Amino acid sequence: MKTFSVLLFRILFLFFLGTALFLVTPSAKAQDSTVTAASKIDVSGFVDAYYSKNFARPASRTNKLRNFDIAENQFNLSLAEIVVQKKAEPVGFRFDFDFGTTNDVVQPGVISTLSHTQQAYLTAVLPIGSGLTVDVGKFVTHMGNEVIESQNNWNYSRSFLFAFAIPYYHTGIRLTVPVASNFSASVHIVNSWNSVIDNNDFKSVGLTLNYALTGSTGLIANAMDGFENLTASENGKRIVFDFIISQQLTDAFSLVLNADYGQAKTDAGLAIWKGVALYERFAIDDKSAVGLREEIFDDPIGYATATGIPKFDVKEVTGTYEYKFADALLVRGELRYDFSNAPAFDKKADSKTNGIGTENKQLTFLLGAVATF
């Protein structure tokens, strides 16, 4: 099974590589000037930095149960990213090069040549039906309402759903087909969660159904199914369902509801995690906006959050104000309150305790800035 999968990926890669080389030869360019225009390569990027203050003054100097805004009471370079891409007409590619503490979280312990590569994939649009888009390589996950790049979210910090319920990226093949003008479907055949090299003989399969009910209402259903073996105790299938409903109520006011359910077979039994997050955004004008998020995440045996706390659940409320300077600098101020049904957060050490894992809540303030080019 593993030998066949490796052979399949090699054949697909060579096919698309050969197609790309043919399309960029001088003779092909001479025959059609539109190919020359389509061969334009775009380069863009950004630098993202923040300062976070935890009012509990934790001895660990970290914001617990966060993924990217971890550093407390210190300035931090979260992410610097450079994107090089060519639109697929009909063949293209994309490379995202990442540096910073966010990349360290997304790809912990990776020491290969891909350690600073968030995405690297080849794209081909094949003349099948209304056009079959095929991506081969390493790409970010299809799941979740939020993304790795903070400026593309309504809040600076990420939700518990993004941090614990779903993966960050995959390596494999992605097939996308437009079924109708308002409906598309994608199938993903990938190695694993957050991995370049598979850790077992089986591939994981993902699915995306994207349906625009109206011009202002959208529905996305995502799923992942496969043997992941992400921990030493995980020994069976891991399945996750992800649902996103978006509604543009007015030109200025938008709503999004994101819900996740996941489970994995472990030595201790079936681990389940689930949660829901509600997002609201109000655009004050073309330069400023306010974003709100309310969320609850249920982790019955503390598996997804790695807390190990029985019957564990955690909630959060986040408010974010943003302002854009000259369309190249986005500044955000954010207040976030996390609270749980069991001690999971830290406080300042005193004569009685070291302050680690003693609190049921944490209140943080963050100031972030993202400069784009």
N, C-alpha and C positions, 0 to 999 in steps of 0.2 A: 504493500500500500504506500509506504513512504517512498520507495524507489520510483513508483509510477507518478506520484505527486511531484517529485523533484524533476522528473523527465518532462512532465506536462508544463511546468513553469518555465523550464529552459526552452522548450519549443515555442511557447507563446512569446517569450522575450526576444528570441532570435527573429521571429516573424515580424514583430513590431519594429525592431531595430533595423531590419532590412528594408521595411517600408519607409522608415524615416530617412535612411541614407539615399534611397531612390528619389524621394521627393525634393531633396536639397541639392541634387547634382546640378551642374551648370546648364546641361541641356534641358532639364525640366524647367528651370527658371527662364530660359530663353524663350520657351514655347508659350509661357503664360505669365504675364507681368503680375497677376494677382498673387501668384505663389511668392514672388519677391516681397510684396507688401505683407503677406501673411506670415513671412518668416521672421518678422520683427520680434526681438526678445525684450521683454519688459523686466526691469529691475526696480524693486521697491524694498522698504524696510521700516524699522522703527526701533526706538530704545525706550524701555519701560523701567521706571524706578519708583520706589515708594519709601515712606516712613510710617511705621506702625507703632502705636502706643497702647499697651494693655494696662488698664487701670488697676488691675490686681497686682501689678509689678511681680510677675512670676519669677521664681528663682531659676527656672530653666531658660528664661529669656526667649521663650517661644509661645506662640499662640496655638494651643492644642486643638486638634481636630480641624486644622486648616491644611490646605495643600500648597498654595503658592505664597500667601502672605504670612509666612511662618515667623520671620524674624521680628522680635519685639524690642522696642526702644532703640532702634538703630536704622540707619539708612541702608537700602538694599537695592542692588541692580537685579531686578526681577528677570528681565528678558531683553536681549538684543537679537533682532531677527533680520535676515536678508533673504528676500524671495527673488528667484530667477525663474521666469516662466515664459513659455511660448504657447499661444492659443492653438488648439488642435484644429487645423484646417487643411487636411484631415488628421495630421499627426502633430503632436506637441509634447510638452513635458513641463514638469514643475520641480524645483528644488527649494526647500526652506531650510536655511542654516540658522541654528539657535545657539545662544550663549547666555549664561546666567543661572541663577539659582532655580528658576522655574524649569529649565531644561534638566537640571540635576534631579528634580522631583519626577519629571516625566520619564526620564531614562536613567534611573539609578543603577550605578555599577556597570554601565555599558562602556567598554573601552575600545571597541572596534572603530573602524573608519566612519561608521554611521552614528557615533556618539553625539555629534553635534548636528545631525541631520534629522529634522522633525519629519520632513516629507521628501521623497525622491521617487517620482514615478513617471512613466511614459504613458501618454494618452493617444488613442486612435479612435476616430469616429468612422465606423464601418457602414457601408450602404446596405444595411439590413433593416427592413421596415422603415420607420421614420428616422432611423439613425441610431445605431447601437454604439454607445460610448464605452470603451474598454480602458481601464486604468490598471497598470501592472507595476508593482513596486511597494514602497512604504508610504502609507497615507494615514491621516488622522481618522479617528473613529467616526462612524455615521451617527452615533448615539448621543443623546443629551441636547438640552437647549443652549448650553454654554460652550465656549471654546477656549483654547489655551491662550489666545491673544486677548488681553484684558479690554482693549479699546473696542472690541467687537461685541462686548457684553453690556448689559445695562448697569451692572454693578462692577466694582473693582475686584472684590473678593469672590471666590467661587462657592457654589452651593455644596452641601453635603452629598447631594446626588451626583454632582460632577466629580467630587473628590473620591467617593467610595462605592458608588453603585455601578459605574460603567468604566470601560477602558479609556486610555488616551489615544492609542494608535494601533495599527495592524500592518502586517506585511503579507501581500498576496495579490489577488486579482479582484477587480470590482467591475461589474457589468451594469450599465444603466440604460434603460430604454424608456422613451416617452410613449405611454400607452394612449393618452389623449392629450388635448391641449391643456388640461388642468390636472393631469394625473401622470405620475412617473413611478417606476419601480426599479429597485437596485438589488442585486445579489452580490454578496461578498464571500469569497472563499479565501480564508487567511490562515496563517500559521498558528497564531495564538493572540492573547491579550498582551499588549505592551512588550512585544518581542519581535526580533528579527529572525531568530532561529527557533524552530518549533521544539518543544520539550517532550513531545510524544509522537506516535505514528499517525495521529488523526488530525484532520483539518477542521477548523471551526467555520460555521456558515452563518452569515448575517443577511438580514433582509430589511429593506426600507420601502415603505409605501408612502408617497407624498401626494396629498390630494388637496387642491384648492377648492373648498366648497363654494366660496364666493370670492369676489375681489378683495374682501376684507377679512375672510375667515379661512384659516388653514389647518389641516390635520396631518400629522406625521406619525406613523407607527413603525418602530424599529424593533429588531429582535436579534439575539445572538445565541447560538447553540453549539456546544462542542466540549471536548475533553481538554481542560486547561491546565490542571495540576499546578496551580499558582502557589500553593503552600505544601509543606511536607505532609499535612493531614488531609489534603484534598485528593480524592481518589476516584472521582466519577465525573459526570457531566456538570457543566456550569451553564445555566440558562438565564437570560435576562430579557425582559420586555420593557420598552421605553416608549412613552406616548407624549406627544406635544400638540397642544391646541393653542392657536394664536388668533387674536381678534383685534382688529384696528377699529376702535369705537368711533374716534374722530381723527381729524388730521393730526391732533396733538396728543391724543391719549390712546395707549395700547395696552393689551393684556396678553399674558402667556401663562398657560398651565402645563407643568411638566410632571409626569408621574412615572416611577420605576418600580419594577418587581424583579428580584433576582434570587437564585438559589444555587447551591453547590453541594455535592455529596462529599462529606468528610468522615474521618474516623469517629468523630463525636456524633455523627448523625447528619441530618439534612440542615445545612445552614441557610437561613432565609434573611433577606434584607429588602426593605421597601420604603418608599417615601414619596412625598409630593411637595412641589414648590409652586408658589404663585408669584408672578412678576407683574409689576405695574410701571409704566413709564409715561411721564408727562413732559412734553417739550414746551418749555417756557417761551423760547424763540428759536431762531436758527443757530444760536451759539450755546444755549444752556438748556439743561433738562434735569429732572429729578427721577431717580429710579428706586423702586421699593421691591423687597423680596421677603416673603414669609414662607417658612419651610419646616417640615417635620420629617425626621428620618428614624425608622424603626429597625433595630439590629438585635433581634431576640437573644442571640448567644454571643454578641460582641465580636462576630467574625469579620464582617466587612470593615469595621472601624479598627480592628485589631486591639480593642480594649479588653476583650474577654469578659466583659461585664454581663451577667445574665439579665434578660428582660430589659436591655438597654435601649433607650430612645433619647434623641437629642433634637432640639428645635433652635431656630434662629430667626431674627428679624433684622433686616439690613436696610439702611437708607443711604442713598448716594446722590450727591449733587455734582454735576459736571459743567465745565465751561471750556469752550474751544477758542484758542487764540490763533487767528490767521489761518485756520484750517490745518495747521501743522503741529499744534501743541494742544493736547487734551489734558486738563487738570481736573482731578476728582478729590472730593472730600467725602469720607464715608464713616458712618457710625454703625457698629454691629453689636448685637447682643445675642450670645449663645447661652442656652440653659438646658440641663439634662436631668433625668430622674435619678442619677447616681453620680458620685464624684468622679469627674473626668478631666477637670481643668486644674491649673496650678495657681498658686499665690506666692507671696513673698515668704521666705523662710523666717521662722521665729524660734524662740527657745523650746517650743513644744513639738514642732514639726519642720520638715524640710520643704514643705509647701507643695510637693509633687503629688498630683492626683487627689487633692483634698477638697476641691470646690465643685459646686454644681452649676456654676455660671462663670461667664467672662464677658467683659465689656471692652471693646477696642475702638480706637479711632485711627483712621488711616488717611494719609495724604499721598496721592499718586499722581504721576505725570508721565505721559507718553508722547514722545516727539516722533513724527512720521516723515518719511521722504519718499 
